[in-house]
Amino acid sequence: MPYPYVLLSAAVSLDGYLDDTGPDRLLLSSPADFDRVDEVRASVDAILIGAGTIRADNPRLLVNDPGRRAARTAAGRSEYPLKVTVTATGDLDPDAKFWHTGGAKVVYTTDLGATRIRGLGIAADVVSLGAALDWPALLRDLHEARSVGRLMVEGGGTVHTQLLQQGLADELQLVLAPLFVGDPKAPRLFGPGGYQAGRLRLLESRRIGDVVLTRYEPTAPGAGAVASAADRHWLRLACELAADCPPSRTAFSVGAVVVAADGTELARGHSREAGDPVVHAEEAALAKISPADPRLATATVYTSLEPCTHRASRPHPCAELILRAGVRRVVTAWREPDTFVEAADGTGMLREAGMAVLVLGAYEELAKTPNAHLLS
């Protein structure tokens, strides 16, 4: 899952509008919150807005505080984050402030849009994503070709909606302003369509002047072999649980979490939990769930090390326990090395049984950390 961390940022009225229909932009944030947004901008590698936001608001999209820009350059980063926009049609104004302020820019578009944009003389890299816009391809290019680790998305509503509906947003930072718009023709933050099931997790709620900032992260696992941003959150938790394992010279330290399709955590466990010297993480977690729980059939097991296929301490390896539980999806960080069992292949065994198994190698080093003494 070679994507940057995607942070959606928006301010809305009490009735959920991003703006009104007047000729001037409706200022929803307070001065203190504008400064907070500037601080967030300074912390990221790139800022993205849709072409509609450029047309409607004509933003510069800069880090305004000189001290924050100086801190970026002192840390070996560009003075300004990379500025990114997305357009299917190539309908861009070459005189917009977006193009004439800040540092480097990139436009993601379609084949048709790229032809149109290259005739405008805009000083930006133009990347075609094919016949249609492709958000996963866009994020991969930002991460792999442009070294973007953190991406801040500032709108508009269509962009926010698409990223959330495709499970690509890691965090939502939402500011609620104490006013109403009440115009059905005004733009709303989120459009209709299919979103993740269940509830998002509240990370923070904070008063900033007369507005309130709330931060959320998605919780619903992906589907099949498609990873969602929430998969990364849950797998990181599984890797962190491995640090709770009593140390051992004869077994790996592993953490596991079982999560329902709506993002509800069903159970968690770790190796050698509760004083049992031979219990495995997946075994410990599954033992806490009733075998009759109907949510198991659509749940995801997150485990820092792929489920075992051979073990001497118990009659049933973890891969078999997962299959018996009826779970059909596993996300893991690390393929089992030959330290204790040669050619272990829990991933292969589960896939042969028809399960969806994802290996997110970006978390392999985190999974290895509590096992460093076994790998040296």
For each residue, the residues with C-beta under 8 A, 3 or more apart:
1: 227 231 232 360 362
2: 140 143 144 362
3: 6 136 139 140 142 143 168
4: 45 46 139 142 143 148 149 150 151
5: 149 150 151 170 171
6: 3 139 151 153 163 168 169 170 171 229
7: 40 44 150 151 152 153 169 170 171 172 173
8: 153 160 163 164 169 171 172 173
9: 37 40 152 153 154 173
10: 18 154 155 157 160 172 173 174 175 189
11: 18 28 29 33 174 175 176 177 211
12: 16 17 18 28 174 175 176 177 188 189
13: 16 17 26 28 177 179 180 181
14: 176 177 178 179 180
15: 180 181 182
16: 12 13 188 189 190
17: 12 13 20 181 183 186 187 188 189
18: 10 11 12 28 155 156 157 186 187 188 189
19: 25 26 56 181 186 187
20: 17 26 181 183 186
21: 183 185 186
22: 26
23:
24:
25: 19 56 57
26: 13 19 20 22 181
27:
28: 11 12 13 18 175 177 179 211
29: 11 33 34 37 175 177 211
30: 33 34 208 209 210 211
31: 34 35 209
32: 35 36 208 209
33: 11 29 30 36 37 175 208 209 211 213
34: 29 30 31 37 38
35: 31 32 38 39 65
36: 32 33 39 40 208 213
37: 9 29 33 34 40 41
38: 34 35 41 42 63 64 65 68
39: 35 36 42 43 65 68
40: 7 9 36 37 43 44 152 173
41: 37 38 44 47 61 62 63 81 152
42: 38 39 63 65 68 69 71 72 81
43: 39 40 150
44: 7 40 41 47 81 150 151 152
45: 4 77 81 82 146 147 148 149 150 151
46: 4 81 82 83 84 142 146 148 150 151 152
47: 41 44 61 81 82 83 84 151 152 153 154
48: 84 85 86 151 152 153 154 159
49: 53 54 59 61 84 85 98 153 154 155 156 159
50: 53 54 85 86 87 155 156 158 159
51: 54 55 85 86 87 89 91 92
52: 55 56 156 158
53: 49 50 56 57 59 154 155 156 159
54: 49 50 51 57 58 59 85 92 93 96 98
55: 51 52 58 91 93 96
56: 19 25 52 53 156 187
57: 25 53 54
58: 54 55 96 97 98
59: 49 53 54 97 98 154
60: 97 98 101 102
61: 41 47 49 83 98 101 102 154
62: 41 80 101 102
63: 38 41 42 68 69 72 79 80 81
64: 38
65: 35 38 39 42 68 69
66: 69 70
67: 70 71
68: 38 39 42 63 65 71 72
69: 42 63 65 66 72 73 79 80
70: 66 67 73 74
71: 42 67 68 74 75
72: 42 63 68 69 75 77 78 79 80
73: 69 70 76 77 78 79
74: 70 71
75: 71 72
76: 73
77: 45 72 73
78: 72 73 81 82 103 104
79: 63 69 72 73 103
80: 62 63 69 72 83 102 103
81: 41 42 44 45 46 47 63 78 103 152
82: 45 46 47 78 103 104 105 106 146 148
83: 46 47 61 80 98 102 103 104 105 106
84: 46 47 48 49 105 106 107 108 142 151
85: 48 49 50 51 54 92 98 105 106 107 108
86: 48 50 51 107 108 109 133 138 159
87: 50 51 90 91 92 107 108 109 113 117
88: 109 110 113 132 133
89: 51 109 110 112 113 116
90: 87 109 110 112 113 114 115 116 117 120
91: 51 55 87 116
92: 51 54 85 87 96 107 117 120 122
93: 54 55 96
94: 99 120 121 122
95: 99 100
96: 54 55 58 92 93 99 100
97: 58 59 60 100 101
98: 49 54 58 59 60 61 83 85 101 105
99: 94 95 96 105 122 123 124
100: 95 96 97
101: 60 61 62 97 98
102: 60 61 62 80 83 105
103: 78 79 80 81 82 83
104: 78 82 83 124 125
105: 82 83 84 85 98 99 102 122 123 124 125
106: 82 83 84 85 124 125 126 127 146
107: 84 85 86 87 92 117 122 124 125 126 127
108: 84 85 86 87 127 129 133 138 141
109: 86 87 88 89 90 113 114 117 126 127 128 129 133
110: 88 89 90 113 114 128 129 130 131 132 133
111: 114 115 128 130 131
112: 89 90 115 116
113: 87 88 89 90 109 110 116 117 128
114: 90 109 110 111 117 118 126 127 128
115: 90 111 112 118 119
116: 89 90 91 112 113 119 120
117: 87 90 92 107 109 113 114 120 122 126
118: 114 115 126
119: 115 116
120: 90 92 94 116 117
121: 94
122: 92 94 99 105 107 117 126
123: 99 105
124: 99 104 105 106 107
125: 104 105 106 107
126: 106 107 109 114 117 118 122
127: 106 107 108 109 114 138 141
128: 109 110 111 113 114
129: 108 109 110 132 133 134 137 138
130: 110 111 134 137
131: 110 111
132: 88 110 129
133: 86 88 108 109 110 129 138
134: 129 130 137 138
135: 138 139 162 163 166 168
136: 3 139 140 166 168
137: 129 130 134 140 141
138: 86 108 127 129 133 134 135 141 142
139: 3 4 6 135 136 142 143 151 168
140: 2 3 136 137 143 144
141: 108 127 137 138 144 145 146
142: 3 4 46 84 138 139 145 146 148 151
143: 2 3 4 139 140 146 147 148 149
144: 2 140 141
145: 141 142
146: 45 46 82 106 141 142 143
147: 45 143
148: 4 45 46 82 142 143 151
149: 4 5 45 143
150: 4 5 7 43 44 45 46
151: 4 5 6 7 44 45 46 47 48 84 139 142 148
152: 7 9 40 41 44 46 47 48 81
153: 6 7 8 9 47 48 49 159 160 163 169
154: 9 10 47 48 49 53 59 61
155: 10 18 49 50 53 159 160
156: 18 49 50 52 53 56 159 160 187
157: 10 18 160 161 187 188 189 190 191
158: 50 52 161 162 191
159: 48 49 50 53 86 153 155 156 162 163
160: 8 10 153 155 156 157 163 164 169 189 190
161: 157 158 164 165 190 191 193
162: 135 158 159 165 166
163: 6 8 135 153 159 160 166 168 169
164: 8 160 161 167 168 169 172 190 195 196 218
165: 161 162 193 194 195
166: 135 136 162 163
167: 164 196 218 220 222 226 228 229 230
168: 3 6 135 136 139 163 164 228 229
169: 6 7 8 153 160 163 164 172 218 229
170: 5 6 7 217 218 229 232 233
171: 5 6 7 8 203 215 216 217
172: 7 8 10 164 169 200 215 216 217
173: 7 8 9 10 40 213 214 215
174: 10 11 12 189 213 214 215 216
175: 10 11 12 28 29 33 208 211 212 213 214
176: 11 12 14 211 212 214
177: 11 12 13 14 28 29 210 211
178: 14 210 211
179: 13 14 28
180: 13 14 15
181: 13 15 17 19 20 26 186
182: 15
183: 17 20 21 186
184:
185: 21
186: 17 18 19 20 21 181 183
187: 17 18 19 56 156 157
188: 12 16 17 18 157 191
189: 10 12 16 17 18 157 160 174
190: 16 157 160 161 164 195
191: 157 158 161 188
192:
193: 161 165
194: 165
195: 164 165 190
196: 164 167 200 218 219 220 228 230 263
197: 220 261 262 263
198: 219 220 260 261 262 263 264
199: 219 262 263
200: 172 196 216 217 218 219 263
201: 216 217 218 219 263
202: 205 214 215 216
203: 171 215 216 217
204: 213 214 215
205: 202 212 213 214 215
206: 212 213 214
207: 211 212 213
208: 30 32 33 36 175 211 212 213
209: 30 31 32 33
210: 30 177 178
211: 11 28 29 30 33 175 176 177 178 207 208
212: 175 176 205 206 207 208
213: 33 36 173 174 175 204 205 206 207 208
214: 173 174 175 176 202 204 205 206
215: 171 172 173 174 202 203 204 205
216: 171 172 174 200 201 202 203
217: 170 171 172 200 201 203 229 230 233
218: 164 167 169 170 196 200 201 228 229 230 233 263
219: 196 198 199 200 201 230 233 259 262 263 264
220: 167 196 197 198 228 230 261 262 263
221: 228 230 231 234 259 261 263 299 300 329 331
222: 167 226 227 228 230 231 300 358
223: 226 228 329
224: 329 356
225: 356 358
226: 167 222 223
227: 1 222 231 232 331 358 360
228: 167 168 196 218 220 221 222 223 231
229: 6 167 168 169 170 217 218 232 233
230: 167 196 217 218 219 220 221 222 233 234 263
231: 1 221 222 227 228 234 235 300 302 331 358 360
232: 1 170 227 229 235 236 360 362 363
233: 170 217 218 219 229 230 236 237
234: 221 230 231 237 238 257 259 300 302 331
235: 231 232 238 239 302 304 331 332 333 360 363
236: 232 233 239 240 363 366
237: 233 234 240 241 255 257 268 302
238: 234 235 241 242 255 256 257 268 281 302 303 304 333
239: 235 236 242 255 304 333 363 366 367 369
240: 236 237 243 255 366
241: 237 238 244 255 256 257 268 269 270 281 304
242: 238 239 245 253 254 255 270 271 281 304 305 367 369 370 371
243: 240 253 255 369 370
244: 241 255 270 273
245: 242 248 253 254 255 270 271 272 273 281 370
246: 272
247: 253 370 373
248: 245 251 252 253 271 272 277
249: 373 374
250: 340
251: 248 271 272 278 340
252: 248 271 305 336 339 340 371 374
253: 242 243 245 247 248 270 271 272 370 371
254: 242 245 270 271 280 281 282 303 304 305 367
255: 237 238 239 240 241 242 243 244 245 268 269 270 271 281 303 304
256: 238 241 268 269 270 281 282 284 285 301 302 303 304
257: 234 237 238 241 265 267 268 285 301 302
258: 265 266 267 268 285 286 289 296 299 300 301 302 327
259: 219 221 234 263 264 265 266 299 300 302
260: 198 263 264 265 266 295 298 299
261: 197 198 220 221 295 298 299 300
262: 197 198 199 219 220
263: 196 197 198 199 200 201 218 219 220 221 230 259 260
264: 198 219 259 260 295
265: 257 258 259 260 268
266: 258 259 260 285 288 289 293 295 296 299
267: 257 258 285 286 288 289
268: 237 238 241 255 256 257 258 265 285
269: 241 255 256 273 279 281 282 283 284 285 286 287 288
270: 241 242 244 245 253 254 255 256 273 281 284
271: 242 245 248 251 252 253 254 255 279 280 281 284
272: 245 246 248 251 253 275 276 277 278 279
273: 244 245 269 270 276 279 281 284
274: 279 284
275: 272
276: 272 273 279 284
277: 248 272
278: 251 272 313 314
279: 269 271 272 273 274 276 283 284
280: 254 271 283 284 308 311 314 318
281: 238 241 242 245 254 255 256 269 270 271 273 284 285 303 304 305 318
282: 254 256 269 285 286 301 303 307 318 321 322
283: 269 279 280 286 287 314 318 321
284: 256 269 270 271 273 274 276 279 280 281 287 288
285: 256 257 258 266 267 268 269 281 282 288 289 301
286: 258 267 269 282 283 289 301 321 322 325
287: 269 283 284
288: 266 267 269 284 285
289: 258 266 267 285 286 293 296 325
290: 293
291: 296 325
292:
293: 266 289 290 296
294: 297
295: 260 261 264 266 298 299
296: 258 266 289 291 293 299 325 326 327
297: 294 326 327 328
298: 260 261 295 328
299: 221 258 259 260 261 266 295 296 327 329
300: 221 222 231 234 258 259 261 327 329 330 331
301: 256 257 258 282 285 286 307 322 327 329 330 331
302: 231 234 235 237 238 256 257 258 259 330 331 332
303: 238 254 255 256 281 282 306 307 318 330 331 332 333
304: 235 238 239 241 242 254 255 256 281 332 333 334 363 366 367
305: 242 252 254 281 332 333 334 336 367
306: 303 330 332 334 335 336 344 346 347 357 359
307: 282 301 303 317 318 319 321 322 330 332 346 350
308: 280 311 317 318 319 336 341 344 346
309: 317 319 320 341 344 345 346 349
310: 317 341 344
311: 280 308 314 317 318
312:
313: 278
314: 278 280 283 311 317
315:
316: 320 321 324
317: 307 308 309 310 311 314 320 321 346
318: 280 281 282 283 303 307 308 311 321 322 346
319: 307 308 309 322 323 346 349 350
320: 309 316 317 323 324
321: 282 283 286 307 316 317 318 324 325
322: 282 286 301 307 318 319 325 327 330 350 355
323: 319 320 326 327 350 353 355
324: 316 320 321
325: 286 289 291 296 321 322
326: 296 297 323
327: 258 296 297 299 300 301 322 323 330 355
328: 297 298 354 355 356
329: 221 223 224 299 300 301 355 356 357 358
330: 300 301 302 303 306 307 322 327 347 350 355 356 357 358
331: 221 227 231 234 235 300 301 302 303 357 358 360
332: 235 302 303 304 305 306 307 335 346 347 357 358 359 360
333: 235 238 239 303 304 305 359 360 361 362 363 364 366 367
334: 304 305 306 359 363 364 367 368
335: 306 332 347 359
336: 252 305 306 308 339 341 344 345 346
337: 375
338: 341 342 343 344
339: 252 336 374 375
340: 250 251 252
341: 308 309 310 336 338 344
342: 338
343: 338
344: 306 308 309 310 336 338 341
345: 309 336 348 349
346: 306 307 308 309 317 318 319 332 336 349 350
347: 306 330 332 335 350 351 357 359
348: 345 351 352
349: 309 319 345 346 352 353
350: 307 319 322 323 330 346 347 353 355 357
351: 347 348 354 355 357
352: 348 349
353: 323 349 350
354: 328 351
355: 322 323 327 328 329 330 350 351
356: 224 225 328 329 330
357: 306 329 330 331 332 347 350 351
358: 222 225 227 231 329 330 331 332
359: 306 332 333 334 335 347
360: 1 227 231 232 235 331 332 333 363
361: 333 364
362: 1 2 232 333
363: 232 235 236 239 304 333 334 360 366 367
364: 333 334 361 367 368
365: 368 369
366: 236 239 240 304 333 363 369
367: 239 242 254 304 305 333 334 363 364 371
368: 334 364 365 371 372 375
369: 239 242 243 365 366 372
370: 242 243 245 247 253
371: 242 252 253 367 368 374 375
372: 368 369 375 376
373: 247 249 376
374: 249 252 339 371
375: 337 339 368 371 372
376: 372 373
